[in-house]
Amino acid sequence: MAICLLIQPIHQSGIALLENAGLEVRQASAATMDVVAREIEPAVAAITRNAGLNRAAMEAAKDLRVLGNHGIGVDPVDVGYATEIGLPIIFTPYGNVESVAEHTISQMLAIAKRVREADRAVREGNYDYRYTRDFCELNGRTLAIIGFGRTGIRTAEIAKAGFSMKVKAYDPYIDAAAMAERGMEKADDLNALLAEADVVSLHLQLTPETRELITRKHLFSMKKGAILVNTARGALVEPDALVEALESGHLRGAAMDVFETEPLPLDHPFATTDGLVMSPHIAGATEECLERTATQCAAQVIDVLEGQRPDNMVNPETWERRRFK
């Protein structure tokens, strides 16, 4: 029986699809690449989440016909080597859009309403905290969406419909007409947009061009008292500069669901930074999202194994020259 190796767990609905297609589904005993390289050898398919798949593991996987990426970001995957050897990589660009957008909005609200601090005040018996007058509304505020992808678009839709926010978007690869169709105004200058926005939300994949896109200069060009939310990739923001912007009081607050190193080291400066709301990469971890993503991923893996071109390929140029047909 052909084997599909799960490098990290996926929802049972996806496993059921794979098994119904005649695959034996095996769970890797650990998501570290040295372990995966040993256990992937007999697999014809593999599915990974944020662990990715490196070159050494691909070299060990002599029979691997397809790699399923459970999610959108593929920065932990050696896409270049996979493309070189004709290994198709599929991904799921639609599965987590709703969940991540909802989480993004929830983090904006948590900072605007000081939810974390208010919870602490109640637990400490400090009901006078409500007189601090340090709470604000999102209604009518300006939201900057950095990255005009599906999640950024959905976040903007919720912000406009729910809070009448004015939305501007920055993405040098998208024209103004496309943004206007979605009710957003295109910003050509990132610094000018940051200086205007009350809330800045990041929705970018991690590439060499976007790594530490938001530097100290950008953070301190933001409006004083602004909010930054990052549910995309941790390495988009210069970490030491973010700590400085928060501890100096320049930013009202920031929310991070993603970090350059995960799990976040306990001695990381973020762990002791006031004004920073953190979550352990759970924006796309709702039950509904995990089910959608697993089934979309599994269905495309099956398509490749059955010789049918999948809907969403990271490296579509491999299809006609894939190593197994």
Buried (B, 14 or more C-beta within 10 A) or exposed (E): EBBBBBBBBBBEBBBBBBBEBEBBBBBBEBBEBEBBBEBBBBBBBBBBBBBBBBBBBBEBBEBBBBBBBBBBBBBBBBBEBBBEBBBBBBBBBBBBBBBBBBBBBBBBBBBBBBBBBBEEBEEEEEEEBEEEEEEBEBEEBBBBBBBBBBBBBBBBBBBBEEBEBBBBBBBEEBEEEBBEEBBBEBBEEBEEBBBBBBBBBBBBBBEEEBBBBBEBEBBBBBBEEBBBBBBBBBBBBBBEBBBBBBBEEBBBBBBBBBBBEEEBEEEBBBEEBEBBBBBEBBBBBBEEBBBBBBBBBBBBBBBBBEEEEBBBBBBEEBBEEBEBE
